């Protein structure tokens, strides 16, 4: 495990769920969950993913989740913010928000629903990587995007 909060290849990265209580993000439960993950030895946390209700969070809730998790992780492990949408500009906006919060990397998928072709996918990721200095992890989610990314594109 890397104790500097920097991203390194390999290891176990948890796609963290977002706990709710009475229809609101439960900040105390989220802090406890992050602390438990850190103490359990995971190599990183992925936040606001499809597995963690990320697609259902309001902008305010998303920012709250990022702020709480990044503050609680305290650079002991890297925090990766899911930022993929079906719109390049919206994805870049989410990436900028993740940067402001202190995320160490972003997780981005092929635009879903619109099913772009090969050139569109390349342009999407080229614009994203040009817009950030954070590492961009590409999520291959063929069931959601109708595109199974090859190892070499």
N, C-alpha and C positions, 0 to 999 in steps of 0.2 A: 504494500500500500504506500502511496505517496502522501506524506504529511505536509506538503506545501500547497495543497489545493490545486495543483497543476494537473492537467489531463495527461494521461499516459495510456497507450494502447493496452488492451487486455483487462482482465479482472472482472469483478462482478459489479454491475451498475444497476441499481434498483430503480425501476419506474415507479416512483412513489405515488400512492393514492392520496387523495385530498380528503381529509376527514371533515365532516359537516356535523353541526348540531343545531337543531331548530332552523334549518334552512340557510345557515351561515357557515362560512369556513370556520372551523374550530381551531383557532390559533394555538391554544395550549396543547391540544392533542397533536397538532402538526409539529410543534417544537419537540414534544416527547418522541414522536415517530422518527424525526430526523436524528435526534440524539441516540436513540436505540440503534438506528442503522449505522451511524458512525462507530459506536461502541462495538457493534457486531462485526466490524471489519470490512464493510463494503468499500469498493474502490471509487464510487461516485454515485450521485443521485441524478435521475432524469425527472424533471418537473413538468407539469402541465402537459403531459402526454395524453394520448387517447386512453391509455390504461388508467391514468390518474385524473380523469374528468376534465382535462385541459380544454377540450372542445366545447364544454358546457360552461366554463367559467366566464364571468363578466370581466371586462378590463380591470375593474377595481379588485375583484377577487384574484385574478391572475397575478396582479402586482403584489397583493398581500401574500400570496403563496410564495412567490419569488423572494420577497423581502424577508419573510420569516425563515425560510429554509436556508437562504444564503447567510443570514446573520447567525443562525443556530449552527450551521456547519462550520462557520468561523475559519474557513480555509483549511480545515483538517482533511477534507476530501473535496474534489471538484463538483460543482453543481452545473448541470447541463439543462438548459431551458429549451423545451420543445417550442418551435416557432413556425412550423410549417402550416401554410394555408393554401388555398387554391389560387391565390393572387400574389404575384411577386412583390408588389409594393406593400401589401399587408404583411407579408412575411418579413420584409426588411424593417417595417415599423416594429414588429414584435421582437426582432433581433436587437434593435436599438434600445428598446425597453429593457431587454435582458442584460445588455451591456451596462446600462445605467444602474441596474440592481446589483451587478457584480458577478453575473454568471461567467463561468470559465469556458463554456462552449455552447453551441446551439445544435439542436436536432431538427433537421428539415426533411420533409418528404417531397416526393414528386407532387405537383399540384393535383389534387383529387377532383373528381367529377368532370373537369374539363378535358381530361385525357389528352394532353399535349403530345405531339410527335417527338421524335428524337431531337430535332433541332430546337424545338420549344423547350424541352427539358434542359438541354445544354445551355441555352440562353438564360433560363430561370436560375440555374445554379451559378452561372458566370456573373450575373448581376448581384446575386446574393453574396458571393465570395468577394466581389469588388466593394461591397458596402460595409464589410466588417473585417476586423483583424482577429476575431474569435475563430477558433477551429469550428468548422461546419461538419457535423456528422450527418451522413445521408441515411435516412431510414428507408428501407426497402419494404413497402407495404402494398404488395400487389392486389390484395383483396379490396383495399380502399382506393387505389389509384388506377387500376386496370393496366398497370405497367410493372413488369418484373425486371428490375434493373440488372443488367449483366455485370459481371465483375470488371469488365473492360467496356467502356462506352465509346 
